Structures are given as C-alpha cells and as structure tokens.
Amino acid sequence: MAAAWIRGRARAPRDRRADRGHLRVDPMLDLNEFLTFSAIADTKSFSRAAEKLGISKALASKHMADLERSLGVRLLHRTTRKLGLTPAGELFHDRCRQLIAHAEDARHEIEQFRSSPGGHIRISSAMTFGRRHLLPAIARFLARYPEVSVDVDLSQQFPDLITGGADVVIRQADEPVLLSLVARRLAPMRMVACASPAYLARRPAPLTPADLAAHNCLVYFANARGEWTFQGPDGDCAVKPKGNFKANSADAVVEAALADLGIAVVPTFAASEALRDGRLRRVLADYRLPERALYAAYLPNPTMAHCTRLFVDFLVAQFGEQPYWD
C-alpha cells in the first residue's frame, strides 16, 4: 500500500470552484506526505522511514517539509541526536494512522471483486515448521494464485501484528499472545520421545519415564517448561530432563539426536522423516506426551485482505487433524 501511494504521487490540480455546499479537499495536501510523516513518527528516523517506504531519505525530507508548509505548523522536533513529535504532531500522527488504516480497509474490501485474487501477505513462522512444512505449502498456494506475493519471516520471535510486523503468524497454541488474536487451528502438534539406533545400542532404551534419569536428555526450549510430562497406564509422570544439549530449534534437537547424543522430545513434524526411514527410533511408546496445536493467528479485522483469508483457508485444508507428517 505504501509503495503504491509513493509511486502514484501526484498533486490534485487546484480546484478554483468554491461551490457552496460542496466539500473540497485542500489540493495542496498530498496523501504520500501523510504516509511519510506517519512512518517517520513510528520509526523516529528519516532513514528508517525511507527504507520502510522504499523511497530515498531526500524524498522523505521533502515530503515532511512540504507537509509542514501546507499545514502551517511544525510536526517534528529535530535535533542532531533526537527526533520527536510536537503536540500538533502527536494529534496529527493519530489522525494519519486512522486514515491509513481506513485506506487499507477500503483496498481489502475491493479485492474480493477481482477475478483472480491478488495482494500481498506477510507471514511469520517458527523456523522448523516454516522450513519443513510452511514453505512447501506457500509454494503450492502461489502456484494456484500467482498474482499474490508473500514475505516470509522464519524466526522464534513473535512479531507485533499491531504495528504491521506480519499479517499471519503460525505458532503453537500455548503462546499467551494468541489470546488477543483470531486463531484458526491448522493441525495438532504431537510430541515424540526418540533417539538414534546407535545411541540405544550403547544404553538400554528406557521402559518408563523414570528410566530417563540414566540418559542424556536433549531439550527443546519451546516445549520444555522444566520437565517432561508423560501420560501412561498409571497416570501422569513428570520428569526433569538432564543432559548436555539444549536448543530453541526443533531442527537442532533432531540433529543432536541423529548425532547419537541422547534422547530427544520433539514435535512429530520435525522428527517424522527420520522416524520413517529408521534414523531415529521412538522410545517410551506406551506413554503419551501432552498434545498442543498449531494455529494461524491474525488480528480481528472484518475487512482483512481477501488473499490473507484465502491463505489461511488453504493452510487449514493442507494440514488438518490428520496431518501428513503423522
């Protein structure tokens, strides 16, 4: 949206008519200047705002000078080390954000009338699920809807949807931040305890969770809250995993297990391939680990972009309650 406004920058010709009863917009006001000001106010930097909008710093400075001249007030406090908003700038920034949001909503509402869906989607996902399963799904989605474009961020950090960090976030269900979002269930997130055949040849496979005390445990930060809880014939059994390897990536823990380092508890979407081809073996098969779920989360917005809705619906159909990796 921002880039489209900037590329289409043109001042409306001055309307000399002053017909009484007709609302006229000041022809000296340029919406691109509003957008530039809002970006500068958000980032507190001319350089970062220009980069965000895809324009030069010089053009961003010109937009601000033209806007302040048109309005007849100073919007920014500028020093060599700091940039801030004047009282007038604070008020105008709030109005600009509303204006930009309304413009985005209007564009999203119109998209549904296109014969071939288009638009842009910003997607955030944790690294392992994103690399193994989300990226192939995105490729299939883009093959079906070639006029849609996507930005993908694979990171353990949850983005700020309110400030525009992402349109859709793919995460497990127990993320507290999901409580304030709309969340569509994509698939169950099942956990499995496993180890390599070579490791199990050196040490007898555990028969009960208590036997893990004699093993090197490989800990995945995302689902390790200080203990592993197993559900078995005699009820729940919690153990404190002890070992010499911890990571915040399921892929990293799987690789450690494949390197014969110990017993790992990881999501099946990360270990399924190695389990199928025998490079890893499941242990404690008579015990179950608590099941979570993978969700697509987004802001509650009745005018959400049509392409974003299509994408979420597509993911629900791609994965489901019996995902292919299980």
N, C-alpha and C positions, 0 to 999 in steps of 0.2 A: 504493500500500500504506500509506504513512504517513498520508495523509489519511483513509483508511478507518478506520485504528485510532483516529485522533483523533476523528472524527465518532462512532464507536461507543463512545466512552469510557463505561465503566460498571464499577463495582467489583462483584466477585462477592459475593453475600451470605455472611456469616460462617457457616462450617460448624461447628456445635457438636459434631458427631460426632468421636470420636477413636478410630475403629475400628482396632484393632491390625492391622498388616499392610497397611493401605491408605495409599498415598501421597497427601498433601494439600498443595496449593499454598497458601501463606500468602494469605488472602483480602485482606490489606492491600496486596499487590503489584499494581500496575497496569501492564500492558504498554505503555500510552501513555507512562508515565513513563520506561520503559526507552528507548523510541524518542526521546523528547525529550532525555534525557541523552546518547544517542549522537550526536544531531545537534549538540548544544552542544559536545561533545568534539571532533567533527570540524571544526566551523567556528570554534571558540574564541570564540564570540559568542552571547549570548542573542538578539540582534536577528536575526542571520543564520539562526540555527537556527529561530526562529519563522517567518521568511519562507519558509524551505525546507519547513516542515511545514504552512504555511497556517494558523497559529494566531497569537494575539496574544502579545506579549512577556510580558504579565502572566500568561497561562496557562502559558507556558513556565517562568516563575519559580516558579509554584505547583507545577507538576509536579516541579521539582527539589527544592523544599522538602519536598514530601510524600514523595518517594523517599528523601531523606536521613533523614527522620524515621522512615520504615518500616524502613530498613536499620540505622539507629542508627550510621552512620558518615558522615564528610564525604567527598564525592567530588570537590569542586572547591575550588581555591584561588582566591579572588576578591579583587582589588584594584581601585582606581579605573581603573587602566590596563591590567591584565593578567588573564587568566583561564587557569588551568592545572589539571591533574589531580593529585590526591593519589595516593600509592601504591595506596590502595584503589580510587581512581577509574580508574587505569591498568588494574588487573586487571578491574574491572567493565566497563570500556569494551570490552575484548577479548571478554568473555562476551556482552555486548549485541550486538555485531556478529555473532557466531555465531548468536545467537538470531534476529535479524532476517533473516539470510541463510537460515536454515532455514525461517522463516515464508514468505519469498518463494518458496523452492523448493517448499514444500507447495502454495502457491497456483498455481504454474505447472503442477505435476503434475495438479491437479484441472481446470484449464482445458480439457484435451483432451476432457473428458466433456460439455462444453457443446454443445448442438445448433447454436448459432450462435456462432462464435468471437468473443470479446471480449478486452479487455485494453488495455494502454497501451504504446506503443513510443516510445522516444526515439531520434531519428535524427540523425546528423551527416554532412554532406557538404561538399565544397569548393563554392564559390559558383557557378561557371559550370555545372558538370554538374548541380548541385542545381536551379538556376533553370530550365535549359533542358529537362532530361530527368527528373530525380528527382521534382520536384513534380507534373508531369502523371501519372507512374506512381503516386504516392501517391494522387492523386485517383481514379484507376481502382481502386486497391486498396480505398479506403474506400467506394466505390460498391458493391463486391462484399461487403465486410464492414463494414457501418455501425455495428456495436457496438464496433469497435476505434477507439481515439483515438491520435493521434500528436502528438509535439512535434518540430519540425524546427529544427536549428541549421545555418545555412549560414555556414561560416567556414573560413578557411585553417588555423586552429589545430586540431591533433589532440586530441580530448578524452581525459580519463582515464576509461577504462571501469571500472577497479577501484573508483574512488570514486563511481561512478554517474553520470558525465557523459553517457553515452549507452548505449543497448543495441546499436545497429548503427552502424558507421562505414563510409561509402562513400568510398574513396580509391583512388589508383593503387597499383600493386603494389609499387613500389620504396620505399615508406615502411618504414624499418627497424623501426618499432614493430609492424608487422604480423607479424613473426616470432614474437611471443609470443601471437598470437591465432589463432582459427579464421578462415580467409578463403575465401569462396566466390567464384569467378571469375564476374563478371557479363558482361563484354564486353571485346573488345580495345580498346586505346587507341592509335589510329593518329595519327601526326603528319603535317602537310602544310605545305609552304612555299607562300606565296601573297602576292599584292599586288593592289592595285586597278588597273583598266584605266587610270585617269588617271596613276597613278604610273609604270606601264610605258610609257605614251606619252611620258613625259619622259626615261626612261632605258631602254636596251635590256634586255630580260629576260636574266637570267643563263643561260648554257648549261652551265656547270659550277659546282660549289661554289666554286672559286677565284674566279669572277667576282663573288661576294658582297662581295669586298673593295672594289668600286667602288659599293656600295649602302648605303643606310641600313637597318640591321637592327633590327627591333622584337623585343625579347627578353622571353620569358615565363619568369619566375623558376622556376616549378615544374619545368620540364624543361631549363633551361639551366644546365649544370654548367661554365660557362666556355667551352664550344664546342658547335657543332652537328656531328654525325657523319652523313654521308651514305653510303649503300651503293650503289655503282654498278658499271658494267661492269668497271672496273679495281680493284675492291675498295673498302675504306672510305676516306673522305676527311673529315678533321676540319678545321673552320674556326672561327676565333674571331670571333663576330659583333660588329660595331662599329656603334653607332648612338646616337641621342639619345633613345630611349624604352625604358624597362623597366617591367614591372608584374608583380605576383604574381597577377593575374587574367587568365585566358584571354580573357574578355569584353573587358577593357580593351585587350589587344593587338589583338584583332579590330577594335575600334572605331578604334584608331590606324591600322590598315591601311586601313579603309574611309575614313578621313580623308586618304588618299593620302600617308601619312608614309613608307612604306617597305615592306620585305619582312618578313613575319612567319612564324615557325614555331609552329604552334598545334595542339591536338588537333582532329581532324575533327569531334568532337561540338560544338565551338564554332564552327567555320567552315562547316559543311556547308550551312546555309541560304544564306549569302552566296555560296558557290561554285555552288550550284544556280541561283540567279537571276542570276548574272553580275556581282554587285557585287565579287566577288573572283575572281581567276584563279590557278590553280595554276602554279607555276614549278618548274623542275628536275624535270619529270615522269619523266625517265629515272632518277632517283635515289630511293632509299627512305630514310626515317628509321627509327631503331630503334623497334620496337613495344613498348608496355607493355600493361598490363591494368588494368581497373577491378575492384575487389573489394568485397564486403560482408564486413566483419570484425566479429567479436564474441568475447567471452570463451568459452573452452571450458567449457561448463556442460551436463551431461546433462539438467538439468531446466529448460533455457531455456524461456521462455514460449512457449506454442503459437502465439500471434499473431505473435511475432517470427520463429519458424520459417516460418510461412505467408508472412510479408512477404518474407523472403529468397528463398524458393522462387518467389514471384511475380515478383521482380525478375529472377531468372535466366531465367524464361520470357519476360519482357518484352523483354530486350535480346539476349543470346545472342552467338554467334560471328559472326553477320552482322547487326549492329545496324542499325536502320532509318536512322540518320543517315549510314551509309556507303553 
